[in-house]
Amino acid sequence: MKKIRKGDKVVVLTGKDKGKQGTILSVLEDNRVLVEGVNMIKRHTKPNPNKGVTGGIVDKEASIHISNVALHNPVTNKGERVGFRTMQDGNKVRVFKKSGEVADVK
């Protein structure tokens, strides 16, 4: 079980986008994540009529290391570290370290 998953709302802790919030678009294999609207880069693309791709400059998200983001806690409206706890019914859930609240709401 991962501490940060696709679809989670996160806060960026360091770098040029410090303090920005976004949703995880994907988790990559090498402990990196793509966050919506964070770490934007410009990609110059050639046109490819066979694939229907138009050329030009495209803005897209670059990956950011997973240690530079923290899960957003809606109660405190801040990013917090996450741990794991096994509930009495046997389910393993993510919990916020500072408050002890359950992060997985289903």
C-alpha positions as CSV (number, residue, x, y, z in Angstrom):
1,M,0.0,0.0,0.0
2,K,1.4,3.4,-1.0
3,K,1.2,6.6,1.1
4,I,0.3,8.7,-1.9
5,R,-1.9,7.4,-4.7
6,K,-3.5,8.5,-8.0
7,G,-6.3,10.9,-7.4
8,D,-5.1,12.2,-4.0
9,K,-5.0,16.0,-3.4
10,V,-1.5,17.0,-2.3
11,V,0.5,20.1,-1.3
12,V,3.9,20.8,-2.7
13,L,6.5,21.2,0.1
14,T,9.6,22.4,-1.8
15,G,10.8,23.9,-5.0
16,K,9.5,26.6,-7.3
17,D,5.9,25.5,-6.8
18,K,6.0,25.4,-3.0
19,G,2.6,25.8,-1.4
20,K,0.6,24.9,-4.6
21,Q,-2.1,22.2,-4.4
22,G,-3.0,19.8,-7.0
23,T,-4.3,16.3,-7.8
24,I,-2.0,13.3,-8.5
25,L,-2.4,12.4,-12.2
26,S,-0.1,9.4,-12.0
27,V,2.5,7.7,-9.8
28,L,5.6,6.7,-11.7
29,E,7.9,3.7,-10.9
30,D,10.9,5.6,-9.7
31,N,9.2,7.4,-6.7
32,R,8.0,10.3,-8.8
33,V,4.5,11.7,-9.3
34,L,2.8,13.9,-11.8
35,V,0.7,16.6,-10.1
36,E,-2.0,18.6,-12.0
37,G,-0.9,22.1,-12.7
38,V,2.5,21.8,-10.8
39,N,6.0,21.9,-12.3
40,M,4.9,23.0,-15.7
41,I,7.3,22.8,-18.6
42,K,7.2,23.8,-22.2
43,R,7.6,21.0,-24.7
44,H,8.4,21.8,-28.4
45,T,6.7,19.3,-30.6
46,K,7.1,18.6,-34.3
47,P,3.9,18.2,-36.4
48,N,3.1,14.6,-37.3
49,P,0.2,14.4,-39.8
50,N,0.1,10.6,-39.6
51,K,-0.8,10.7,-35.9
52,G,-2.8,13.9,-36.2
53,V,-0.4,15.9,-34.0
54,T,-0.1,19.6,-34.6
55,G,3.3,21.2,-34.0
56,G,4.0,24.0,-31.5
57,I,4.8,24.6,-27.9
58,V,2.8,22.5,-25.5
59,D,2.6,23.1,-21.7
60,K,2.7,19.9,-19.7
61,E,3.5,18.7,-16.2
62,A,6.9,17.3,-15.3
63,S,7.4,14.8,-12.6
64,I,8.3,15.8,-9.0
65,H,9.8,13.5,-6.4
66,I,7.2,11.9,-4.0
67,S,9.1,13.2,-1.0
68,N,8.4,16.8,-2.1
69,V,4.6,16.4,-1.7
70,A,2.4,15.8,1.3
71,L,-1.2,14.6,1.4
72,H,-3.7,17.5,1.9
73,N,-5.7,17.4,5.1
74,P,-9.1,19.1,4.5
75,V,-9.6,19.7,8.3
76,T,-6.4,21.7,8.8
77,N,-6.1,22.8,5.2
78,K,-2.4,21.9,5.2
79,G,-0.2,19.1,3.9
80,E,0.6,16.4,6.4
81,R,2.6,13.2,6.6
82,V,0.8,9.9,6.4
83,G,1.2,6.7,8.3
84,F,-0.7,3.4,8.4
85,R,-3.0,1.9,11.0
86,T,-4.9,-1.4,11.1
87,M,-8.5,-1.0,12.1
88,Q,-10.4,-3.4,14.4
89,D,-12.2,-4.9,11.4
90,G,-8.8,-5.8,9.8
91,N,-8.6,-3.0,7.2
92,K,-5.4,-1.1,6.8
93,V,-6.0,2.6,6.4
94,R,-3.9,5.7,6.0
95,V,-3.9,8.2,8.9
96,F,-2.5,11.7,9.3
97,K,0.5,11.6,11.6
98,K,-0.2,14.9,13.4
99,S,-3.9,14.6,14.1
100,G,-4.4,10.8,13.9
101,E,-7.4,11.2,11.7
102,V,-8.2,8.6,9.0
103,A,-7.2,9.9,5.6
104,D,-9.1,7.2,3.6
105,V,-12.7,8.3,3.4
106,K,-14.8,6.0,1.4
